[in-house]
Amino acid sequence: MRFYSSYVLEKARAASVLQRSYMFLAGLVMLSLVSSMAISAAQAPHAPDQPNQIALATAPLTITTATGATHRFDIRLATTAAQQAKGLMYVRHMPPDEGMLFVFSAAREAGFWMRNTLIPLDMIFVSVGGRIEKIVTRYDTQSDAVSLSDGRVSAVLELNAGRAAALGLQKGDQLSHPEVAF
């Protein structure tokens, strides 16, 4: 009996060693796969620096001031509810002459907050006809405080905070865009 139990015990030990060897090899294979995926991701084209950001094409927008000066921006149009709900959330950087234009299907009172917004913004409320009605500068990123339009607007343009002041934009200045009928 003793011989038989030693034999069974040795078989069990051998099986255990073999099982641990398989587990070790499986771990090495997984590590290799994860490493190659990380290298592939690092070599992939640059992904947006924000999770779940809706990819939108840029289009030119022009603002003409009361003095006749014109300023051109490459803006992203947010026209659907999903695009407007996401807006510029999670964006970590925006070039100085870029922005986002929220276009409403009908003029309405609008309120904007900074929830999940990582960069300070100017919110430019635009009335029917493309006229700037109000400019609000917000540095309180990730805030739920709401900035209101103080009347019905057809669109809201978001630029980097301070950009409107730097360009001398004011109430009454005119926006134009080839695809948007304000």
Beta strands, then each sheet from edge to edge (+ up, - down):
strand 1: 58-64
strand 2: 70-78
strand 3: 98-112
strand 4: 121-126
strand 5: 132-138
strand 6: 147-160
strand 7: 174-176
sheet 1: 5+ 4- 6+ 3- 2- 1+ 7-
end
